[in-house]
Amino acid sequence: MRETVLEISHLSYLYEGEHEALHDVSVSIGKGEQIAVIGSNGAGKSTFFLNLNGVLTPKEGTISYRGRVIGRNRKDLNWLREHVGIVFQDADSQIIASTVYQEVSFGPMNLGLPREEVKERTDEALRYMDLTDMKDRPPHYLSGGEKKRVSIADILAMKPEVIIFDEPTASLDPVNTLMLEEVLEKLGREGRTLLVSTHDVDFAYRWAERVLVFEGGGILADGDPAEIFRDGEILKKAHLKKPLLLEAAQILSGKGLLKEGEYPRTIEEFKKCF
């Protein structure tokens, strides 16, 4: 049984003048989990993330981190943001400083940490994301993939326990998408708690150990990726398609070429089946 780090209870959120973007969402997030959050546009994924990080405050319900219910005061919200970091879909909306080094050091400086610790955290995050040689460059002139690496380094320098990625592969080319997956794998091995929203069902299937399916502002399904993606009703309601590797495994299983119930999630696992 995993230790709970985030507890979301009956969460609802209403944008001004609109219908509820989230309605009665309750879910527990365990330490070290790798969770893919999927669903069609407007299903509530980004609004859910912004509530978890304290950017938005719920209309109803509560968010608890490590057993502490987060109030609407600045002290509680700053404490939540220190431990739950978010990498936004658009890196330009996150980047504000004139050099990469200043950008990555901004968060630790705002925590009021000693200068030496700020430097140590910044240098470590730059090394982690292979940005040391770019530290004096203006971030707004970097490529899309490089900006994404800077926005991730921003969050790593804060040393949060939970990291949220909102559509991290959007607008990335295949090379930078692979880079991002490698970073996620590394963070997962280090025991970080990761939540990633994505429209890429193939990525969600091979990477996640748990899938949350959002639909109409609520959680339609929560479970093992293979179980979720084999459920035709869930896929239909959430306007999702079946991952290609799972579909191929089911076809081969039907022809007796794979054992029944054998669902490889990566190409490497698939090769070992033969």
C-alpha positions in Angstrom: 0.0 0.0 0.0 1.5 3.3 -1.1 1.8 6.3 1.2 -0.7 9.0 0.2 0.8 12.3 -0.7 -2.2 14.1 -2.3 -5.8 13.6 -1.3 -8.5 15.3 -3.4 -12.0 15.2 -1.9 -15.2 16.2 -3.7 -13.4 18.9 -5.8 -15.5 21.2 -7.9 -14.4 24.2 -9.9 -16.5 26.8 -11.8 -15.1 29.3 -14.3 -16.9 32.6 -14.1 -20.1 32.6 -16.1 -19.6 29.0 -17.3 -20.6 25.5 -16.4 -18.6 23.5 -13.8 -15.3 22.5 -15.3 -14.8 20.0 -12.5 -17.6 18.3 -10.6 -17.2 16.2 -7.4 -13.7 14.8 -8.2 -12.2 12.6 -5.5 -8.9 10.7 -5.9 -5.9 9.8 -3.9 -2.3 10.1 -5.3 0.3 7.7 -3.8 4.0 8.4 -3.3 6.1 7.5 -6.4 3.1 6.8 -8.7 3.4 7.4 -12.4 -0.1 8.5 -13.5 -1.3 9.4 -17.0 -4.3 11.7 -17.1 -6.2 11.4 -20.3 -9.4 12.6 -21.9 -10.7 14.8 -24.7 -10.2 18.6 -24.8 -12.5 20.3 -22.2 -12.7 17.1 -20.1 -11.2 18.9 -17.1 -7.6 17.8 -17.1 -5.8 21.2 -17.0 -8.3 22.6 -14.6 -7.7 19.7 -12.3 -3.9 20.3 -12.5 -4.2 24.0 -11.8 -6.2 23.2 -8.7 -3.6 20.7 -7.5 -0.9 23.3 -7.7 -2.9 26.1 -6.1 -3.1 28.3 -9.2 -6.9 27.9 -9.0 -8.9 27.5 -5.8 -11.9 25.1 -5.8 -15.5 26.2 -5.6 -16.1 23.2 -3.3 -14.1 20.3 -1.9 -10.6 20.0 -0.4 -7.0 19.3 -1.4 -4.7 17.8 1.2 -0.9 17.4 0.9 0.7 15.0 3.4 -2.5 15.2 5.5 -2.6 19.0 5.6 -5.7 20.5 4.2 -4.7 23.4 1.9 -6.6 26.6 2.8 -6.9 29.7 0.6 -4.4 31.8 2.5 -1.0 32.7 0.9 1.0 30.6 3.4 -0.8 27.3 2.6 -0.8 28.0 -1.2 2.9 28.8 -1.2 3.6 25.6 0.8 1.6 23.5 -1.7 3.4 25.0 -4.7 6.8 24.3 -3.0 5.9 20.6 -2.9 3.7 20.2 -6.0 5.4 21.7 -9.1 3.7 22.1 -12.5 5.3 22.2 -16.0 2.9 24.1 -18.2 2.1 23.1 -21.8 3.4 26.4 -23.2 6.9 26.9 -22.0 6.8 30.6 -23.0 4.1 31.2 -20.4 6.4 29.9 -17.7 9.7 31.5 -18.7 10.2 35.1 -17.4 13.9 35.8 -16.9 16.5 37.1 -19.3 19.0 34.2 -19.0 18.6 30.5 -18.5 20.5 30.6 -15.2 18.3 33.5 -13.9 15.2 31.6 -14.9 16.1 28.4 -13.2 17.3 30.1 -10.0 14.2 32.2 -9.7 12.1 29.6 -7.9 14.8 28.7 -5.2 15.5 32.4 -4.7 11.8 33.0 -4.0 11.9 30.3 -1.3 14.3 32.6 0.6 17.0 30.0 0.6 20.7 30.8 1.3 22.7 31.9 -1.7 24.9 28.8 -1.7 21.8 26.5 -1.7 20.2 28.5 -4.6 23.4 28.1 -6.6 23.6 24.4 -5.8 20.0 23.7 -6.7 20.3 25.7 -9.9 23.5 24.0 -11.1 22.0 20.6 -10.3 18.9 21.3 -12.3 20.9 22.7 -15.2 23.0 19.5 -15.3 20.0 17.3 -15.0 18.4 18.8 -18.1 21.8 19.2 -20.0 21.5 23.0 -20.0 24.8 24.0 -18.3 26.3 25.2 -21.6 23.2 27.4 -22.3 23.0 29.0 -18.8 23.9 32.5 -20.1 21.7 32.4 -23.2 18.3 34.3 -23.4 15.7 31.5 -23.0 13.2 33.1 -25.4 15.6 32.6 -28.3 15.9 28.9 -27.7 14.2 26.2 -29.7 10.9 24.7 -28.5 12.6 21.6 -27.2 15.2 23.6 -25.3 12.6 25.9 -23.8 10.8 22.7 -22.6 14.0 21.6 -20.9 14.3 25.0 -19.2 10.7 24.9 -17.9 11.4 21.4 -16.5 14.6 22.6 -14.9 12.6 25.5 -13.3 10.6 22.9 -11.4 13.4 20.6 -10.6 15.3 23.4 -8.9 12.4 23.7 -6.5 12.8 20.0 -5.5 9.1 19.2 -5.3 7.9 15.8 -4.3 5.1 15.8 -6.9 5.6 17.0 -10.5 2.7 17.7 -12.9 3.2 17.8 -16.6 0.4 19.4 -18.6 0.5 18.1 -22.2 4.4 18.0 -22.2 4.8 16.6 -25.7 2.6 19.2 -27.4 4.5 20.9 -30.3 7.6 18.8 -29.7 9.3 17.0 -32.5 10.1 13.2 -32.2 13.7 13.8 -30.9 12.5 16.1 -28.1 9.6 13.8 -27.3 12.1 11.0 -26.8 14.1 13.3 -24.6 11.1 14.1 -22.5 10.2 10.4 -22.1 13.8 9.7 -20.9 13.5 12.5 -18.3 10.2 11.1 -17.1 11.7 7.6 -16.8 14.7 9.0 -14.8 12.4 10.9 -12.5 10.3 7.8 -12.0 13.3 5.7 -11.1 14.2 8.4 -8.5 10.8 7.8 -6.8 9.2 11.1 -7.8 5.4 11.3 -8.0 4.4 12.2 -11.6 1.1 13.1 -13.2 1.2 13.6 -16.9 -1.8 14.7 -19.1 -1.6 13.6 -22.7 -3.6 12.9 -25.8 -1.0 10.2 -26.8 -2.6 7.0 -25.7 0.4 5.0 -27.0 2.7 6.9 -24.6 0.1 6.6 -21.7 -0.1 2.9 -22.2 3.7 2.2 -22.3 4.7 4.7 -19.6 2.0 4.9 -16.9 1.3 2.5 -14.1 -2.1 4.1 -13.5 -4.5 6.0 -15.8 -7.1 8.6 -14.8 -9.7 9.1 -17.5 -11.5 12.5 -17.3 -14.8 13.1 -19.1 -17.3 16.0 -18.6 -15.4 17.4 -15.6 -15.3 14.2 -13.6 -13.2 11.0 -13.4 -14.8 8.4 -15.6 -12.2 5.6 -14.9 -9.2 5.0 -12.7 -7.0 1.9 -13.0 -4.4 -0.2 -14.7 -3.6 1.0 -18.3 -4.3 -2.4 -19.9 -7.7 -2.7 -18.1 -8.7 0.9 -19.0 -7.7 0.6 -22.7 -9.4 -2.8 -23.1 -12.7 -1.4 -22.0 -14.6 -0.3 -25.1 -17.3 1.6 -23.2 -14.7 3.8 -21.5 -12.9 4.5 -24.8 -16.2 5.4 -26.4 -17.4 7.7 -23.7 -14.1 9.5 -23.4 -13.5 9.7 -27.2 -10.3 7.8 -27.0 -8.7 5.2 -29.2 -7.0 1.9 -28.3 -3.1 2.0 -28.2 -1.6 0.3 -31.2 0.5 -2.1 -29.3 -2.5 -3.3 -27.3 -4.5 -3.7 -30.4 -1.7 -5.7 -32.1 -1.4 -7.9 -29.0 -5.2 -8.7 -29.0 -5.1 -9.5 -32.7 -2.2 -11.9 -32.3 -3.8 -13.4 -29.2 -7.0 -14.1 -31.2 -4.8 -16.0 -33.7 -3.2 -18.0 -31.0 0.2 -16.3 -31.5 0.2 -14.7 -28.0 -0.9 -16.1 -24.7 -4.4 -15.0 -23.7 -4.1 -12.1 -21.3 -0.5 -11.2 -22.3 -0.4 -7.5 -22.9 3.1 -6.2 -23.6 3.4 -2.4 -23.1 6.6 -1.7 -24.8 8.3 -2.9 -28.0 11.0 -4.6 -25.8 8.3 -6.5 -23.9 6.6 -7.3 -27.2 9.8 -8.9 -28.7 10.2 -11.1 -25.6 6.8 -12.7 -26.3 8.2 -14.6 -29.3 
